[in-house]
Amino acid sequence: MADSFQFELVSPEKLLMSEAVTAVSIPGSEGFFTVMAKHAPVMSTIKPGIVTVTKDGGGEERIFVRGGFADVNENGLTLLAEHAEPADKVDMAALDQSIKDAEEDVADAADPEVKARAQHRLDQLKEARAGLAG
């Protein structure tokens, strides 16, 4: 059996999860990464996507996040999410509206730098949407 570590998922509203887990897969802004017990310390921004939590007793939980930060240290993993909810409870219509809004932001951007940031955000939202559909 794999070693466990402490995982805390925090949103601006409240502490959503605090328990022993064996692995957490995170949509890092530079790519997905998995944290397990005794992981080297790291801090990373996260992009919109699915966090997959493997619980200590077995079983997985999928959580949709809209970005934030992950902090791995000697005490475990803390994920500070801008917004988080169980993947099976996501309001797909609201997510689709966010994608439409992002598409408008790309179309309306006059400055190349602003347009690039808007396109990056749109790409992240579309990737997250695809992860929820699959």
N, CA, C and O atoms as a GROMACS GRO file, in nm:
protein
  536
    1MET      N    1   0.084  -0.118   0.000
    1MET     CA    2   0.000   0.000   0.000
    1MET      C    3   0.088   0.125   0.000
    1MET      O    4   0.189   0.130   0.070
    2ALA      N    5   0.050   0.224  -0.079
    2ALA     CA    6   0.128   0.347  -0.090
    2ALA      C    7   0.118   0.430   0.038
    2ALA      O    8   0.017   0.428   0.108
    3ASP      N    9   0.226   0.502   0.066
    3ASP     CA   10   0.226   0.592   0.181
    3ASP      C   11   0.125   0.704   0.159
    3ASP      O   12   0.099   0.743   0.045
    4SER      N   13   0.070   0.755   0.266
    4SER     CA   14  -0.025   0.865   0.255
    4SER      C   15   0.040   0.995   0.303
    4SER      O   16   0.145   0.995   0.367
    5PHE      N   17  -0.026   1.105   0.270
    5PHE     CA   18   0.018   1.238   0.312
    5PHE      C   19  -0.106   1.324   0.331
    5PHE      O   20  -0.214   1.289   0.284
    6GLN      N   21  -0.091   1.437   0.397
    6GLN     CA   22  -0.204   1.526   0.423
    6GLN      C   23  -0.232   1.615   0.302
    6GLN      O   24  -0.141   1.677   0.248
    7PHE      N   25  -0.358   1.619   0.260
    7PHE     CA   26  -0.402   1.703   0.148
    7PHE      C   27  -0.512   1.795   0.197
    7PHE      O   28  -0.608   1.752   0.261
    8GLU      N   29  -0.497   1.924   0.165
    8GLU     CA   30  -0.601   2.021   0.196
    8GLU      C   31  -0.636   2.098   0.070
    8GLU      O   32  -0.548   2.150   0.000
    9LEU      N   33  -0.766   2.105   0.043
    9LEU     CA   34  -0.819   2.182  -0.069
    9LEU      C   35  -0.898   2.298  -0.010
    9LEU      O   36  -0.995   2.278   0.063
   10VAL      N   37  -0.855   2.420  -0.044
   10VAL     CA   38  -0.914   2.540   0.013
   10VAL      C   39  -0.964   2.630  -0.099
   10VAL      O   40  -0.892   2.656  -0.196
   11SER      N   41  -1.087   2.676  -0.085
   11SER     CA   42  -1.140   2.776  -0.179
   11SER      C   43  -1.154   2.907  -0.101
   11SER      O   44  -1.137   2.906   0.021
   12PRO      N   45  -1.183   3.017  -0.167
   12PRO     CA   46  -1.199   3.143  -0.093
   12PRO      C   47  -1.309   3.135   0.014
   12PRO      O   48  -1.304   3.206   0.115
   13GLU      N   49  -1.407   3.049  -0.008
   13GLU     CA   50  -1.520   3.040   0.085
   13GLU      C   51  -1.491   2.954   0.207
   13GLU      O   52  -1.532   2.988   0.318
   14LYS      N   53  -1.417   2.839   0.187
   14LYS     CA   54  -1.401   2.746   0.298
   14LYS      C   55  -1.299   2.636   0.268
   14LYS      O   56  -1.251   2.622   0.155
   15LEU      N   57  -1.269   2.560   0.370
   15LEU     CA   58  -1.188   2.440   0.356
   15LEU      C   59  -1.277   2.331   0.299
   15LEU      O   60  -1.375   2.292   0.363
   16LEU      N   61  -1.245   2.281   0.180
   16LEU     CA   62  -1.330   2.184   0.112
   16LEU      C   63  -1.292   2.039   0.142
   16LEU      O   64  -1.378   1.951   0.143
   17MET      N   65  -1.163   2.016   0.167
   17MET     CA   66  -1.117   1.880   0.194
   17MET      C   67  -0.992   1.887   0.278
   17MET      O   68  -0.905   1.972   0.256
   18SER      N   69  -0.983   1.798   0.376
   18SER     CA   70  -0.863   1.787   0.457
   18SER      C   71  -0.857   1.642   0.503
   18SER      O   72  -0.927   1.601   0.596
   19GLU      N   73  -0.770   1.565   0.437
   19GLU     CA   74  -0.762   1.422   0.470
   19GLU      C   75  -0.634   1.360   0.417
   19GLU      O   76  -0.560   1.421   0.340
   20ALA      N   77  -0.610   1.237   0.462
   20ALA     CA   78  -0.494   1.161   0.416
   20ALA      C   79  -0.526   1.102   0.278
   20ALA      O   80  -0.632   1.045   0.257
   21VAL      N   81  -0.432   1.118   0.185
   21VAL     CA   82  -0.447   1.067   0.049
   21VAL      C   83  -0.315   1.001   0.008
   21VAL      O   84  -0.212   1.020   0.072
   22THR      N   85  -0.320   0.923  -0.101
   22THR     CA   86  -0.197   0.860  -0.150
   22THR      C   87  -0.142   0.928  -0.274
   22THR      O   88  -0.023   0.915  -0.305
   23ALA      N   89  -0.228   1.001  -0.348
   23ALA     CA   90  -0.181   1.072  -0.468
   23ALA      C   91  -0.282   1.180  -0.505
   23ALA      O   92  -0.402   1.166  -0.482
   24VAL      N   93  -0.230   1.288  -0.564
   24VAL     CA   94  -0.315   1.395  -0.617
   24VAL      C   95  -0.256   1.438  -0.751
   24VAL      O   96  -0.140   1.478  -0.758
   25SER      N   97  -0.336   1.430  -0.856
   25SER     CA   98  -0.296   1.475  -0.989
   25SER      C   99  -0.352   1.616  -1.009
   25SER      O  100  -0.471   1.641  -0.989
   26ILE      N  101  -0.263   1.708  -1.048
   26ILE     CA  102  -0.296   1.851  -1.051
   26ILE      C  103  -0.270   1.909  -1.190
   26ILE      O  104  -0.167   1.880  -1.251
   27PRO      N  105  -0.365   1.992  -1.242
   27PRO     CA  106  -0.342   2.058  -1.371
   27PRO      C  107  -0.254   2.182  -1.353
   27PRO      O  108  -0.304   2.294  -1.347
   28GLY      N  109  -0.124   2.161  -1.344
   28GLY     CA  110  -0.032   2.273  -1.328
   28GLY      C  111  -0.028   2.359  -1.452
   28GLY      O  112  -0.056   2.311  -1.562
   29SER      N  113   0.006   2.485  -1.436
   29SER     CA  114   0.010   2.575  -1.552
   29SER      C  115   0.117   2.534  -1.652
   29SER      O  116   0.109   2.570  -1.770
   30GLU      N  117   0.217   2.458  -1.607
   30GLU     CA  118   0.321   2.408  -1.698
   30GLU      C  119   0.296   2.262  -1.737
   30GLU      O  120   0.380   2.200  -1.804
   31GLY      N  121   0.184   2.207  -1.697
   31GLY     CA  122   0.149   2.068  -1.728
   31GLY      C  123   0.103   1.994  -1.604
   31GLY      O  124   0.128   2.037  -1.491
   32PHE      N  125   0.035   1.882  -1.626
   32PHE     CA  126  -0.013   1.802  -1.514
   32PHE      C  127   0.104   1.744  -1.436
   32PHE      O  128   0.206   1.709  -1.494
   33PHE      N  129   0.088   1.733  -1.304
   33PHE     CA  130   0.187   1.665  -1.221
   33PHE      C  131   0.113   1.593  -1.109
   33PHE      O  132   0.004   1.633  -1.068
   34THR      N  133   0.175   1.486  -1.060
   34THR     CA  134   0.117   1.407  -0.952
   34THR      C  135   0.203   1.417  -0.828
   34THR      O  136   0.325   1.402  -0.834
   35VAL      N  137   0.139   1.443  -0.716
   35VAL     CA  138   0.206   1.452  -0.587
   35VAL      C  139   0.178   1.323  -0.511
   35VAL      O  140   0.063   1.277  -0.503
   36MET      N  141   0.284   1.265  -0.455
   36MET     CA  142   0.271   1.147  -0.370
   36MET      C  143   0.350   1.175  -0.241
   36MET      O  144   0.415   1.279  -0.230
   37ALA      N  145   0.343   1.084  -0.146
   37ALA     CA  146   0.413   1.102  -0.019
   37ALA      C  147   0.562   1.128  -0.044
   37ALA      O  148   0.621   1.070  -0.135
   38LYS      N  149   0.619   1.214   0.036
   38LYS     CA  150   0.762   1.249   0.032
   38LYS      C  151   0.802   1.322  -0.097
   38LYS      O  152   0.919   1.318  -0.137
   39HIS      N  153   0.706   1.387  -0.162
   39HIS     CA  154   0.734   1.465  -0.283
   39HIS      C  155   0.825   1.581  -0.246
   39HIS      O  156   0.815   1.636  -0.136
   40ALA      N  157   0.913   1.618  -0.335
   40ALA     CA  158   1.001   1.734  -0.313
   40ALA      C  159   0.915   1.860  -0.300
   40ALA      O  160   0.810   1.870  -0.364
   41PRO      N  161   0.957   1.956  -0.218
   41PRO     CA  162   0.883   2.081  -0.206
   41PRO      C  163   0.873   2.152  -0.340
   41PRO      O  164   0.970   2.160  -0.415
   42VAL      N  165   0.756   2.203  -0.369
   42VAL     CA  166   0.734   2.277  -0.494
   42VAL      C  167   0.612   2.366  -0.476
   42VAL      O  168   0.520   2.334  -0.401
   43MET      N  169   0.612   2.476  -0.548
   43MET     CA  170   0.495   2.563  -0.552
   43MET      C  171   0.466   2.587  -0.699
   43MET      O  172   0.558   2.614  -0.777
   44SER      N  173   0.339   2.579  -0.738
   44SER     CA  174   0.302   2.593  -0.877
   44SER      C  175   0.166   2.661  -0.890
   44SER      O  176   0.079   2.644  -0.805
   45THR      N  177   0.150   2.737  -0.996
   45THR     CA  178   0.017   2.785  -1.029
   45THR      C  179  -0.057   2.670  -1.095
   45THR      O  180   0.004   2.582  -1.155
   46ILE      N  181  -0.189   2.672  -1.084
   46ILE     CA  182  -0.269   2.569  -1.150
   46ILE      C  183  -0.366   2.636  -1.246
   46ILE      O  184  -0.408   2.750  -1.226
   47LYS      N  185  -0.401   2.563  -1.351
   47LYS     CA  186  -0.493   2.615  -1.452
   47LYS      C  187  -0.628   2.546  -1.435
   47LYS      O  188  -0.638   2.448  -1.361
   48PRO      N  189  -0.730   2.595  -1.501
   48PRO     CA  190  -0.860   2.528  -1.493
   48PRO      C  191  -0.847   2.383  -1.540
   48PRO      O  192  -0.784   2.354  -1.642
   49GLY      N  193  -0.907   2.293  -1.464
   49GLY     CA  194  -0.900   2.152  -1.500
   49GLY      C  195  -0.946   2.062  -1.387
   49GLY      O  196  -1.008   2.107  -1.291
   50ILE      N  197  -0.916   1.935  -1.401
   50ILE     CA  198  -0.960   1.834  -1.306
   50ILE      C  199  -0.845   1.793  -1.215
   50ILE      O  200  -0.737   1.756  -1.262
   51VAL      N  201  -0.869   1.800  -1.084
   51VAL     CA  202  -0.778   1.748  -0.984
   51VAL      C  203  -0.830   1.610  -0.948
   51VAL      O  204  -0.947   1.595  -0.912
   52THR      N  205  -0.745   1.508  -0.958
   52THR     CA  206  -0.785   1.372  -0.923
   52THR      C  207  -0.717   1.334  -0.793
   52THR      O  208  -0.594   1.331  -0.784
   53VAL      N  209  -0.799   1.303  -0.692
   53VAL     CA  210  -0.750   1.270  -0.559
   53VAL      C  211  -0.768   1.120  -0.536
   53VAL      O  212  -0.880   1.069  -0.546
   54THR      N  213  -0.658   1.050  -0.506
   54THR     CA  214  -0.664   0.908  -0.471
   54THR      C  215  -0.662   0.900  -0.319
   54THR      O  216  -0.564   0.936  -0.255
   55LYS      N  217  -0.772   0.853  -0.263
   55LYS     CA  218  -0.788   0.852  -0.118
   55LYS      C  219  -0.707   0.739  -0.054
   55LYS      O  220  -0.676   0.640  -0.118
   56ASP      N  221  -0.674   0.758   0.073
   56ASP     CA  222  -0.592   0.663   0.147
   56ASP      C  223  -0.654   0.523   0.150
   56ASP      O  224  -0.582   0.424   0.137
   57GLY      N  225  -0.784   0.513   0.166
   57GLY     CA  226  -0.849   0.383   0.171
   57GLY      C  227  -0.886   0.328   0.034
   57GLY      O  228  -0.952   0.224   0.025
   58GLY      N  229  -0.844   0.395  -0.072
   58GLY     CA  230  -0.880   0.356  -0.208
   58GLY      C  231  -0.990   0.447  -0.261
   58GLY      O  232  -1.049   0.524  -0.185
   59GLY      N  233  -1.016   0.438  -0.386
   59GLY     CA  234  -1.116   0.524  -0.449
   59GLY      C  235  -1.058   0.657  -0.490
   59GLY      O  236  -0.958   0.703  -0.436
   60GLU      N  237  -1.124   0.718  -0.587
   60GLU     CA  238  -1.080   0.847  -0.638
   60GLU      C  239  -1.193   0.948  -0.632
   60GLU      O  240  -1.311   0.913  -0.634
   61GLU      N  241  -1.154   1.074  -0.624
   61GLU     CA  242  -1.249   1.184  -0.630
   61GLU      C  243  -1.195   1.283  -0.732
   61GLU      O  244  -1.078   1.321  -0.728
   62ARG      N  245  -1.282   1.325  -0.824
   62ARG     CA  246  -1.246   1.423  -0.927
   62ARG      C  247  -1.308   1.557  -0.890
   62ARG      O  248  -1.428   1.567  -0.862
   63ILE      N  249  -1.223   1.661  -0.890
   63ILE     CA  250  -1.267   1.794  -0.852
   63ILE      C  251  -1.229   1.892  -0.963
   63ILE      O  252  -1.114   1.894  -1.008
   64PHE      N  253  -1.325   1.973  -1.006
   64PHE     CA  254  -1.300   2.075  -1.106
   64PHE      C  255  -1.252   2.202  -1.036
   64PHE      O  256  -1.317   2.249  -0.942
   65VAL      N  257  -1.139   2.256  -1.081
   65VAL     CA  258  -1.087   2.382  -1.028
   65VAL      C  259  -1.073   2.482  -1.142
   65VAL      O  260  -1.051   2.445  -1.257
   66ARG      N  261  -1.085   2.609  -1.108
   66ARG     CA  262  -1.071   2.716  -1.209
   66ARG      C  263  -0.940   2.790  -1.196
   66ARG      O  264  -0.929   2.905  -1.240
   67GLY      N  265  -0.841   2.728  -1.136
   67GLY     CA  266  -0.711   2.792  -1.121
   67GLY      C  267  -0.677   2.808  -0.974
   67GLY      O  268  -0.759   2.780  -0.886
   68GLY      N  269  -0.556   2.854  -0.949
   68GLY     CA  270  -0.511   2.875  -0.813
   68GLY      C  271  -0.363   2.842  -0.797
   68GLY      O  272  -0.284   2.861  -0.888
   69PHE      N  273  -0.328   2.792  -0.677
   69PHE     CA  274  -0.189   2.759  -0.644
   69PHE      C  275  -0.183   2.625  -0.572
   69PHE      O  276  -0.273   2.590  -0.497
   70ALA      N  277  -0.075   2.552  -0.596
   70ALA     CA  278  -0.047   2.428  -0.523
   70ALA      C  279   0.084   2.447  -0.448
   70ALA      O  280   0.182   2.496  -0.504
   71ASP      N  281   0.084   2.408  -0.321
   71ASP     CA  282   0.203   2.419  -0.237
   71ASP      C  283   0.232   2.283  -0.175
   71ASP      O  284   0.155   2.233  -0.093
   72VAL      N  285   0.344   2.224  -0.217
   72VAL     CA  286   0.388   2.096  -0.160
   72VAL      C  287   0.503   2.126  -0.066
   72VAL      O  288   0.601   2.190  -0.104
   73ASN      N  289   0.489   2.080   0.060
   73ASN     CA  290   0.597   2.099   0.157
   73ASN      C  291   0.603   1.976   0.248
   73ASN      O  292   0.535   1.877   0.224
   74GLU      N  293   0.686   1.984   0.352
   74GLU     CA  294   0.705   1.869   0.440
   74GLU      C  295   0.576   1.828   0.512
   74GLU      O  296   0.566   1.715   0.561
   75ASN      N  297   0.477   1.917   0.520
   75ASN     CA  298   0.350   1.886   0.586
   75ASN      C  299   0.248   1.823   0.493
   75ASN      O  300   0.144   1.775   0.540
   76GLY      N  301   0.275   1.822   0.363
   76GLY     CA  302   0.181   1.765   0.266
   76GLY      C  303   0.155   1.861   0.151
   76GLY      O  304   0.245   1.934   0.109
   77LEU      N  305   0.032   1.860   0.100
   77LEU     CA  306  -0.007   1.941  -0.015
   77LEU      C  307  -0.126   2.028   0.022
   77LEU      O  308  -0.225   1.980   0.076
   78THR      N  309  -0.113   2.157  -0.008
   78THR     CA  310  -0.225   2.249   0.007
   78THR      C  311  -0.255   2.305  -0.131
   78THR      O  312  -0.166   2.359  -0.197
   79LEU      N  313  -0.379   2.292  -0.174
   79LEU     CA  314  -0.422   2.346  -0.302
   79LEU      C  315  -0.518   2.461  -0.272
   79LEU      O  316  -0.625   2.441  -0.215
   80LEU      N  317  -0.479   2.581  -0.312
   80LEU     CA  318  -0.560   2.701  -0.294
   80LEU      C  319  -0.628   2.729  -0.427
   80LEU      O  320  -0.565   2.779  -0.520
   81ALA      N  321  -0.756   2.697  -0.437
   81ALA     CA  322  -0.828   2.707  -0.563
   81ALA      C  323  -0.911   2.835  -0.569
   81ALA      O  324  -0.972   2.875  -0.470
   82GLU      N  325  -0.913   2.898  -0.687
   82GLU     CA  326  -1.000   3.014  -0.708
   82GLU      C  327  -1.146   2.972  -0.693
   82GLU      O  328  -1.227   3.046  -0.637
   83HIS      N  329  -1.177   2.854  -0.743
   83HIS     CA  330  -1.311   2.795  -0.735
   83HIS      C  331  -1.293   2.645  -0.748
   83HIS      O  332  -1.213   2.599  -0.830
   84ALA      N  333  -1.366   2.569  -0.670
   84ALA     CA  334  -1.357   2.423  -0.677
   84ALA      C  335  -1.493   2.361  -0.649
   84ALA      O  336  -1.568   2.409  -0.564
   85GLU      N  337  -1.523   2.254  -0.722
   85GLU     CA  338  -1.646   2.179  -0.699
   85GLU      C  339  -1.630   2.039  -0.755
   85GLU      O  340  -1.549   2.017  -0.845
   86PRO      N  341  -1.707   1.944  -0.701
   86PRO     CA  342  -1.698   1.808  -0.755
   86PRO      C  343  -1.722   1.809  -0.906
   86PRO      O  344  -1.812   1.877  -0.954
   87ALA      N  345  -1.642   1.733  -0.980
   87ALA     CA  346  -1.651   1.733  -1.126
   87ALA      C  347  -1.791   1.696  -1.176
   87ALA      O  348  -1.836   1.748  -1.278
   88ASP      N  349  -1.859   1.608  -1.104
   88ASP     CA  350  -1.992   1.566  -1.148
   88ASP      C  351  -2.101   1.668  -1.114
   88ASP      O  352  -2.218   1.646  -1.148
   89LYS      N  353  -2.065   1.777  -1.049
   89LYS     CA  354  -2.163   1.881  -1.012
   89LYS      C  355  -2.141   2.011  -1.089
   89LYS      O  356  -2.209   2.110  -1.062
   90VAL      N  357  -2.048   2.013  -1.184
   90VAL     CA  358  -2.016   2.134  -1.257
   90VAL      C  359  -2.135   2.176  -1.344
   90VAL      O  360  -2.196   2.095  -1.413
   91ASP      N  361  -2.166   2.305  -1.338
   91ASP     CA  362  -2.270   2.363  -1.423
   91ASP      C  363  -2.209   2.384  -1.562
   91ASP      O  364  -2.139   2.482  -1.586
   92MET      N  365  -2.237   2.289  -1.652
   92MET     CA  366  -2.175   2.294  -1.785
   92MET      C  367  -2.221   2.417  -1.864
   92MET      O  368  -2.144   2.471  -1.944
   93ALA      N  369  -2.344   2.461  -1.843
   93ALA     CA  370  -2.392   2.581  -1.913
   93ALA      C  371  -2.311   2.703  -1.870
   93ALA      O  372  -2.277   2.788  -1.953
   94ALA      N  373  -2.280   2.713  -1.741
   94ALA     CA  374  -2.199   2.826  -1.693
   94ALA      C  375  -2.057   2.818  -1.748
   94ALA      O  376  -1.998   2.920  -1.784
   95LEU      N  377  -2.002   2.697  -1.756
   95LEU     CA  378  -1.868   2.680  -1.813
   95LEU      C  379  -1.868   2.717  -1.961
   95LEU      O  380  -1.777   2.783  -2.010
   96ASP      N  381  -1.971   2.674  -2.033
   96ASP     CA  382  -1.983   2.710  -2.175
   96ASP      C  383  -1.995   2.860  -2.193
   96ASP      O  384  -1.941   2.916  -2.289
   97GLN      N  385  -2.065   2.928  -2.101
   97GLN     CA  386  -2.076   3.074  -2.108
   97GLN      C  387  -1.941   3.139  -2.082
   97GLN      O  388  -1.907   3.239  -2.146
   98SER      N  389  -1.862   3.083  -1.990
   98SER     CA  390  -1.727   3.135  -1.965
   98SER      C  391  -1.641   3.122  -2.090
   98SER      O  392  -1.561   3.211  -2.121
   99ILE      N  393  -1.658   3.012  -2.162
   99ILE     CA  394  -1.583   2.992  -2.287
   99ILE      C  395  -1.626   3.096  -2.390
   99ILE      O  396  -1.541   3.154  -2.458
  100LYS      N  397  -1.757   3.120  -2.404
  100LYS     CA  398  -1.805   3.222  -2.498
  100LYS      C  399  -1.752   3.360  -2.461
  100LYS      O  400  -1.710   3.436  -2.548
  101ASP      N  401  -1.753   3.391  -2.331
  101ASP     CA  402  -1.699   3.520  -2.286
  101ASP      C  403  -1.551   3.532  -2.320
  101ASP      O  404  -1.506   3.638  -2.364
  102ALA      N  405  -1.477   3.425  -2.301
  102ALA     CA  406  -1.333   3.426  -2.333
  102ALA      C  407  -1.311   3.442  -2.484
  102ALA      O  408  -1.218   3.511  -2.526
  103GLU      N  409  -1.397   3.379  -2.564
  103GLU     CA  410  -1.386   3.396  -2.710
  103GLU      C  411  -1.409   3.542  -2.749
  103GLU      O  412  -1.341   3.594  -2.837
  104GLU      N  413  -1.505   3.606  -2.683
  104GLU     CA  414  -1.530   3.749  -2.709
  104GLU      C  415  -1.411   3.833  -2.666
  104GLU      O  416  -1.376   3.930  -2.734
  105ASP      N  417  -1.348   3.797  -2.553
  105ASP     CA  418  -1.230   3.870  -2.507
  105ASP      C  419  -1.118   3.862  -2.610
  105ASP      O  420  -1.049   3.960  -2.635
  106VAL      N  421  -1.100   3.745  -2.670
  106VAL     CA  422  -0.998   3.728  -2.774
  106VAL      C  423  -1.032   3.814  -2.895
  106VAL      O  424  -0.946   3.884  -2.948
  107ALA      N  425  -1.157   3.809  -2.937
  107ALA     CA  426  -1.200   3.885  -3.055
  107ALA      C  427  -1.190   4.037  -3.032
  107ALA      O  428  -1.158   4.112  -3.124
  108ASP      N  429  -1.216   4.080  -2.910
  108ASP     CA  430  -1.217   4.224  -2.880
  108ASP      C  431  -1.080   4.282  -2.847
  108ASP      O  432  -1.063   4.404  -2.847
  109ALA      N  433  -0.982   4.198  -2.820
  109ALA     CA  434  -0.850   4.246  -2.776
  109ALA      C  435  -0.779   4.317  -2.891
  109ALA      O  436  -0.762   4.262  -2.999
  110ALA      N  437  -0.738   4.440  -2.865
  110ALA     CA  438  -0.666   4.519  -2.965
  110ALA      C  439  -0.515   4.504  -2.947
  110ALA      O  440  -0.440   4.501  -3.045
  111ASP      N  441  -0.471   4.494  -2.824
  111ASP     CA  442  -0.329   4.481  -2.792
  111ASP      C  443  -0.285   4.335  -2.807
  111ASP      O  444  -0.353   4.246  -2.756
  112PRO      N  445  -0.174   4.309  -2.875
  112PRO     CA  446  -0.129   4.170  -2.894
  112PRO      C  447  -0.104   4.094  -2.763
  112PRO      O  448  -0.132   3.974  -2.755
  113GLU      N  449  -0.052   4.164  -2.662
  113GLU     CA  450  -0.026   4.098  -2.535
  113GLU      C  451  -0.157   4.060  -2.465
  113GLU      O  452  -0.169   3.950  -2.410
  114VAL      N  453  -0.253   4.150  -2.467
  114VAL     CA  454  -0.384   4.123  -2.408
  114VAL      C  455  -0.452   4.009  -2.483
  114VAL      O  456  -0.514   3.921  -2.423
  115LYS      N  457  -0.440   4.011  -2.615
  115LYS     CA  458  -0.499   3.905  -2.698
  115LYS      C  459  -0.436   3.769  -2.665
  115LYS      O  460  -0.507   3.669  -2.657
  116ALA      N  461  -0.305   3.766  -2.648
  116ALA     CA  462  -0.235   3.640  -2.616
  116ALA      C  463  -0.280   3.585  -2.481
  116ALA      O  464  -0.302   3.465  -2.467
  117ARG      N  465  -0.294   3.674  -2.381
  117ARG     CA  466  -0.343   3.629  -2.249
  117ARG      C  467  -0.485   3.577  -2.257
  117ARG      O  468  -0.518   3.475  -2.196
  118ALA      N  469  -0.570   3.645  -2.333
  118ALA     CA  470  -0.709   3.602  -2.348
  118ALA      C  471  -0.715   3.468  -2.421
  118ALA      O  472  -0.795   3.381  -2.384
  119GLN      N  473  -0.631   3.450  -2.522
  119GLN     CA  474  -0.629   3.323  -2.595
  119GLN      C  475  -0.581   3.210  -2.506
  119GLN      O  476  -0.632   3.098  -2.512
  120HIS      N  477  -0.482   3.239  -2.422
  120HIS     CA  478  -0.431   3.138  -2.329
  120HIS      C  479  -0.542   3.094  -2.232
  120HIS      O  480  -0.559   2.975  -2.207
  121ARG      N  481  -0.615   3.189  -2.179
  121ARG     CA  482  -0.726   3.158  -2.087
  121ARG      C  483  -0.834   3.078  -2.160
  121ARG      O  484  -0.888   2.982  -2.104
  122LEU      N  485  -0.866   3.116  -2.283
  122LEU     CA  486  -0.965   3.042  -2.363
  122LEU      C  487  -0.920   2.898  -2.384
  122LEU      O  488  -0.999   2.805  -2.369
  123ASP      N  489  -0.795   2.880  -2.419
  123ASP     CA  490  -0.742   2.745  -2.441
  123ASP      C  491  -0.753   2.661  -2.314
  123ASP      O  492  -0.788   2.543  -2.320
  124GLN      N  493  -0.722   2.721  -2.198
  124GLN     CA  494  -0.732   2.649  -2.071
  124GLN      C  495  -0.876   2.608  -2.041
  124GLN      O  496  -0.900   2.496  -1.997
  125LEU      N  497  -0.971   2.698  -2.065
  125LEU     CA  498  -1.111   2.666  -2.040
  125LEU      C  499  -1.160   2.556  -2.132
  125LEU      O  500  -1.235   2.467  -2.090
  126LYS      N  501  -1.119   2.560  -2.259
  126LYS     CA  502  -1.159   2.455  -2.353
  126LYS      C  503  -1.099   2.321  -2.313
  126LYS      O  504  -1.166   2.218  -2.324
  127GLU      N  505  -0.976   2.321  -2.268
  127GLU     CA  506  -0.912   2.197  -2.224
  127GLU      C  507  -0.983   2.141  -2.100
  127GLU      O  508  -1.004   2.020  -2.090
  128ALA      N  509  -1.020   2.229  -2.008
  128ALA     CA  510  -1.094   2.185  -1.888
  128ALA      C  511  -1.229   2.129  -1.927
  128ALA      O  512  -1.273   2.028  -1.872
  129ARG      N  513  -1.296   2.192  -2.022
  129ARG     CA  514  -1.428   2.146  -2.070
  129ARG      C  515  -1.413   2.006  -2.130
  129ARG      O  516  -1.497   1.919  -2.106
  130ALA      N  517  -1.308   1.985  -2.208
  130ALA     CA  518  -1.285   1.855  -2.268
  130ALA      C  519  -1.258   1.748  -2.160
  130ALA      O  520  -1.302   1.634  -2.173
  131GLY      N  521  -1.187   1.786  -2.055
  131GLY     CA  522  -1.161   1.693  -1.945
  131GLY      C  523  -1.287   1.653  -1.870
  131GLY      O  524  -1.298   1.541  -1.822
  132LEU      N  525  -1.381   1.744  -1.861
  132LEU     CA  526  -1.508   1.714  -1.795
  132LEU      C  527  -1.597   1.626  -1.882
  132LEU      O  528  -1.674   1.545  -1.831
  133ALA      N  529  -1.587   1.643  -2.013
  133ALA     CA  530  -1.670   1.565  -2.104
  133ALA      C  531  -1.623   1.422  -2.114
  133ALA      O  532  -1.702   1.332  -2.144
  134GLY      N  533  -1.493   1.398  -2.089
  134GLY     CA  534  -1.435   1.266  -2.108
  134GLY      C  535  -1.442   1.176  -1.992
  134GLY      O  536  -1.395   1.062  -2.000
   0.00000   0.00000   0.00000
